[in-house]
Amino acid sequence: MTGASVRHNLIATNLVALLHPRARCEGCQLFVSDMKLRVRSGEDTAFYYPDLMLCCDPADTASHWRERPCLVVEVLSESTERVDTREKVHEYRALPSLGAYLILAQDAPRTTRYRRDTGSGPQRVAGDDALLELPCGIGALRLGELYEGLPAT
């Protein structure tokens, strides 16, 4: 998202810094907001630019997009909230490769996790000390780590 807030950028940067070493150890690639995610539904194709996606499928090699991520993350913004929490939830959960879709709040350590592999609804995790379980062999993060160094709201 162009023109994102300082908080949005710092949360995304913290996430990249925390996940990058883990992703490399698992043989995965971590992409930020400039890499497209291709989603096909029947005969329709859509492209999105998630804030972060983790891809571990070595056969997913298109030069300008990925289509088999195991983790997709969006940092919630007022201007994108409707699309992130409705349209993208539906589209991303249809991806066979998806382990989790995370929506991170900007104002407090809080996330909503949607998983493809369960019939359950969204799982909410909140608080600095809460553990956020991640797919793809990445393990868990303390949620507060994603919000370190942010200016006050």
C-alpha positions in Angstrom: 0.0 0.0 0.0 1.6 3.3 -1.0 1.4 6.1 1.5 1.1 3.8 4.5 1.5 5.2 8.0 4.6 5.0 10.1 3.0 2.4 12.4 2.0 0.3 9.4 5.6 0.4 8.0 7.2 -0.4 11.4 4.9 -3.3 12.0 5.7 -4.7 8.6 9.4 -4.1 9.0 9.5 -5.8 12.4 7.7 -8.8 10.9 10.2 -9.1 8.1 13.1 -8.8 10.5 11.7 -11.5 12.7 10.6 -13.9 9.9 13.5 -13.6 7.4 16.0 -15.8 9.3 13.4 -18.4 10.0 12.2 -18.4 6.4 15.7 -19.0 5.1 16.3 -21.9 7.5 13.1 -23.5 6.1 14.1 -22.9 2.5 11.3 -20.4 2.0 11.1 -16.9 0.4 9.7 -13.9 2.1 8.1 -11.2 0.0 6.9 -7.7 0.9 4.3 -5.4 -0.6 5.6 -5.1 -4.1 5.2 -8.8 -5.0 1.8 -9.8 -6.5 -0.2 -12.7 -5.2 -2.2 -14.4 -8.0 -5.5 -15.9 -7.0 -7.5 -18.0 -9.4 -11.2 -18.8 -8.8 -12.7 -20.8 -11.6 -12.1 -18.8 -14.7 -11.5 -15.6 -12.8 -8.0 -14.4 -11.9 -7.2 -11.6 -9.4 -4.0 -10.1 -8.2 -3.3 -8.7 -4.8 -0.3 -7.0 -3.1 -0.2 -8.4 0.4 2.0 -6.6 3.0 3.9 -9.9 3.4 3.8 -13.4 2.0 5.8 -16.4 2.8 6.3 -18.9 0.0 7.9 -22.3 0.5 6.9 -24.1 -2.7 10.0 -24.4 -4.9 7.8 -24.9 -8.0 6.1 -21.5 -7.5 8.5 -19.5 -9.7 6.7 -16.9 -11.8 8.8 -13.8 -12.3 6.2 -11.2 -11.2 3.9 -13.1 -8.8 3.4 -16.0 -6.5 0.4 -18.2 -6.2 1.1 -20.8 -3.5 2.0 -18.9 -0.3 1.8 -20.7 3.0 1.4 -17.4 4.9 -0.2 -14.1 3.9 -0.2 -11.0 6.2 -2.0 -7.7 5.9 -1.4 -4.8 8.3 -4.9 -3.3 8.7 -5.5 0.3 7.6 -8.7 2.2 7.6 -8.6 2.5 3.8 -8.1 -1.2 3.3 -10.1 -2.7 6.2 -13.2 -3.6 4.2 -11.2 -5.4 1.5 -8.8 -7.1 3.9 -11.5 -8.4 6.2 -14.0 -9.5 3.6 -12.8 -10.0 0.0 -9.3 -11.1 0.9 -10.4 -13.5 3.6 -12.6 -15.3 1.1 -10.0 -15.3 -1.7 -6.9 -16.2 0.4 -8.6 -19.0 2.3 -9.4 -20.7 -1.0 -5.6 -21.1 -1.7 -4.7 -24.8 -1.3 -1.2 -23.9 0.0 -2.4 -21.4 2.6 -1.6 -22.2 6.3 -2.7 -18.9 7.7 -3.9 -15.4 6.7 -3.0 -12.8 9.4 -4.6 -9.4 9.8 -2.5 -7.3 12.2 -4.0 -4.2 13.9 -2.0 -1.0 13.8 -3.3 0.5 17.1 -2.4 -2.3 19.5 -0.8 -5.8 19.6 -3.7 -7.6 18.2 -4.2 -10.0 15.2 -6.9 -12.1 13.6 -5.8 -15.4 12.1 -7.7 -17.3 9.5 -6.6 -20.8 8.7 -7.5 -22.8 5.7 -7.1 -26.2 7.4 -9.8 -25.8 9.9 -13.5 -25.2 9.6 -13.4 -22.9 12.6 -13.9 -19.1 12.4 -11.2 -16.5 12.9 -8.9 -16.8 15.9 -8.0 -13.6 17.7 -4.8 -13.1 19.6 -4.0 -10.0 21.6 -1.5 -8.6 24.1 2.3 -8.1 24.1 2.9 -11.6 25.7 0.5 -13.5 23.5 2.1 -16.2 21.3 1.3 -16.1 17.6 1.6 -19.6 16.1 2.7 -19.4 12.5 2.5 -22.1 9.7 5.2 -23.3 7.3 7.5 -24.6 10.1 8.2 -21.0 11.2 7.2 -21.5 14.8 5.7 -18.9 17.1 6.3 -15.2 17.8 5.5 -13.1 20.8 3.0 -10.6 19.5 4.6 -7.7 21.3 7.8 -8.2 19.2 5.9 -7.0 16.1 4.9 -3.7 17.9 8.3 -2.8 19.4 9.5 0.7 18.7 6.2 2.1 17.5 5.2 5.6 18.3 2.3 6.2 20.6 -1.2 6.3 19.0 
